[in-house]
């Protein structure tokens, strides 16, 4: 880091979504994120939904909240192009089908196994369960648009990387 970049913040990752009701509910109810702000651009037929895990109170004043929002690290920006929710043939590329591109987002949890038991009780679709494959102790689930979400814990992942459990 240099002095020219010391105040830079990775603010957001944007995912295009088909149906905001389903996607916002998934990230809120399944992953526990807060819908921090929604911006509608009716003239351009799209809406933005900013979600994350705020560590301090979100400002109530709209101007203060918008400024605060764009100073936060690691938010998810869900972008909805109006009309896609009613198009039965519409689907976003999830990045993991061919041709591959975008891979996944990652959510750290205290206990991968407990989180996965909860996801299972909510009928969340799994790509990989914690003890499947060679990499034990981490999982991948799918959101309503088919995007992959890695579920990991700092303790488990550091053991995999460093070669000790």
C-alpha positions in Angstrom: 0.0 0.0 0.0 1.2 3.5 -0.8 0.0 6.8 0.7 -1.9 7.4 -2.6 -4.0 4.3 -2.0 -4.2 4.0 1.8 -7.8 5.1 1.9 -9.0 2.9 -0.9 -11.8 0.4 0.1 -13.0 -2.7 -1.8 -16.7 -1.5 -1.5 -18.8 -3.9 -3.5 -19.2 -6.9 -5.8 -22.1 -6.7 -8.2 -24.2 -9.6 -9.2 -27.1 -9.4 -11.7 -30.3 -10.9 -10.4 -33.5 -12.1 -12.1 -36.0 -11.6 -9.3 -35.2 -9.1 -6.5 -37.8 -10.6 -4.1 -36.2 -14.0 -4.2 -32.6 -12.8 -4.2 -33.0 -10.2 -1.4 -34.9 -12.8 0.7 -32.1 -15.3 0.1 -29.3 -13.0 1.2 -31.4 -11.6 4.1 -33.0 -14.8 5.4 -30.5 -17.5 4.5 -27.2 -15.6 4.9 -28.3 -12.9 7.4 -27.4 -9.9 5.4 -29.0 -6.5 5.9 -30.6 -4.7 3.0 -28.8 -1.4 3.5 -30.2 0.6 0.6 -32.2 0.3 -2.6 -31.9 2.7 -5.5 -34.4 2.6 -8.3 -33.6 4.0 -11.7 -37.0 3.8 -13.4 -36.0 5.8 -16.5 -33.3 3.3 -17.2 -35.3 0.3 -16.0 -33.0 -1.1 -13.3 -32.7 -1.2 -9.5 -29.7 -1.7 -7.1 -29.9 -3.5 -3.8 -27.0 -3.0 -1.5 -26.6 -5.8 1.1 -24.0 -6.6 3.8 -23.1 -7.1 7.4 -23.0 -3.6 8.9 -20.8 -3.4 12.1 -22.3 0.0 13.2 -25.7 1.6 13.0 -26.8 2.6 9.4 -27.5 6.3 9.2 -31.2 7.1 8.9 -30.8 10.3 6.8 -30.8 9.3 3.1 -27.8 11.5 2.2 -25.7 10.4 5.1 -26.7 6.7 4.5 -25.6 7.0 0.8 -22.2 8.5 1.8 -21.8 5.9 4.6 -22.8 3.1 2.2 -20.0 3.9 -0.3 -17.4 4.0 2.5 -18.2 0.4 3.7 -16.0 -2.6 2.8 -17.3 -5.8 1.2 -20.9 -5.1 0.2 -22.9 -7.0 -2.3 -24.7 -5.0 -5.0 -27.6 -6.9 -6.5 -28.6 -5.4 -9.9 -32.0 -6.1 -11.2 -33.0 -5.2 -14.8 -36.7 -4.6 -14.7 -38.8 -7.2 -16.4 -36.5 -10.2 -16.0 -38.5 -11.5 -13.1 -41.4 -12.3 -15.4 -39.4 -13.7 -18.3 -39.5 -17.5 -18.0 -36.5 -18.0 -20.4 -34.3 -15.4 -18.8 -31.2 -16.7 -16.9 -27.9 -15.1 -15.9 -24.6 -16.9 -16.5 -23.3 -17.9 -13.1 -19.6 -17.9 -14.1 -19.1 -21.6 -13.3 -20.7 -23.0 -16.4 -18.7 -23.0 -19.6 -17.2 -20.7 -20.5 -16.0 -20.2 -17.0 -15.4 -16.7 -15.7 -16.6 -15.4 -12.3 -16.3 -18.1 -9.7 -17.9 -17.3 -6.3 -18.3 -15.0 -3.3 -17.2 -16.2 0.1 -19.0 -15.9 3.4 -17.0 -16.7 6.6 -19.0 -18.3 9.4 -18.0 -19.5 12.9 -19.0 -23.1 12.2 -19.3 -24.4 8.6 -21.1 -27.6 9.8 -23.7 -25.7 11.8 -24.3 -23.2 9.0 -24.8 -26.1 6.5 -27.2 -27.9 8.8 -29.3 -24.6 8.9 -29.0 -24.3 5.1 -30.2 -27.9 4.6 -33.2 -27.2 6.9 -34.0 -24.2 4.6 -33.7 -26.4 1.4 -30.8 -24.4 0.1 -29.1 -26.0 -2.9 -25.6 -27.3 -2.3 -22.8 -27.4 -4.9 -20.5 -29.0 -2.4 -21.1 -30.2 1.2 -18.4 -29.7 3.8 -17.0 -33.3 3.7 -17.4 -34.0 0.0 -14.3 -33.9 -2.3 -10.7 -33.3 -1.3 -11.2 -30.0 0.5 -13.0 -30.9 3.8 -14.6 -28.3 6.1 -15.9 -25.9 3.5 -19.0 -25.8 1.4 -20.5 -24.2 -1.7 -24.2 -23.3 -2.0 -26.2 -21.7 -4.8 -28.3 -18.5 -4.6 -31.5 -18.1 -6.6 -29.6 -17.1 -9.7 -27.2 -20.0 -9.6 -24.2 -18.0 -8.3 -21.9 -20.0 -6.0 -21.3 -19.0 -2.5 -18.4 -20.5 -0.6 -19.1 -21.1 3.1 -15.9 -21.2 5.1 -14.4 -20.6 8.5 -11.1 -18.9 9.2 -9.9 -21.8 11.4 -10.9 -24.5 8.9 -9.5 -22.7 5.8 -6.2 -21.8 7.5 -5.7 -25.5 8.3 -6.3 -26.4 4.7 -3.9 -23.8 3.4 -1.2 -24.4 5.9 -1.6 -28.2 5.9 -2.6 -28.7 9.5 -6.1 -29.3 11.0 
